[in-house]
Amino acid sequence: MILKSKSLMIALMAAIALMFTACDNDDEGNPEIGCTDPNAVNYNANAEPGGDCTYPSLRLHFHGKMGSEDFESGKAFAVNGKNVKITTMNFYASNIRLMDDAGNMTNMFDTTLLVKSSQMMYDLGQINKGHGHMLMFDIGVSEDLNGGMAKPPADYPTGHPLGLQAPSMAWSWMMGYIFLRMDGQTDLNGDGTYEDAELTQFHLGTNALKTPVTVMVHSDLDQENNVINIDVDYMKLFEGLDLEARLITHTGGAGSDARTMAEQVASNAATMFSKQK
């Protein structure tokens, strides 16, 4: 009787073992359906095609600075020995792209951002997973949108970066966008007041002043939600400029003093950006 029970138990255990072995073999022969795109965050090299893929998203965070201080609209900052108060600081960013360590453009974005000092976060949408070595973009608007303006700002929907803005980011008299707009005042006589005669303005535009920017970001973009944090030091706009003069440029004609100033400001603007530490 005991022998019979032992034999029955051994047979039962063997059957159970055989069942698990069969299940294992079945799993090996029929892997689960999953995401097989290596650009996705849920990539599974062992999965069968057909599963849903989740791709990373990317946002740019532009943090305004004035030297070592945080930028604040309407606040006076010491610039080149004078106090400067900026009330508007906007610029367009277009032709946005990411380059990996090998020099390949891994993500290119068909979008134009209107970066305002009053807004920090900008959504670029979905990207391919990978490493962002360098962020590249132009301060300005692409020529096909700017040259004669294929569509005037009024034809864009409300809220569109290229639509109507307050203050305006386009010139009606020359049919082009203002690539960078800085409005402010400089306390030239040091009396603590900011008068109309002390106006300081940089309004840069025309295709010739579209300014390329490169920022070393060294960011692994392998999460579902990714953010690249960038400091923008508006103090650099004033480098090499004499604040004793009345600094106003609305992109003057070739060879003019205003044009020379515009070119200097555009060159300075390219140096404003760095990865946030």
Disulfide bonds with the S-S distance in Angstrom:
Cys35-Cys53 2.07
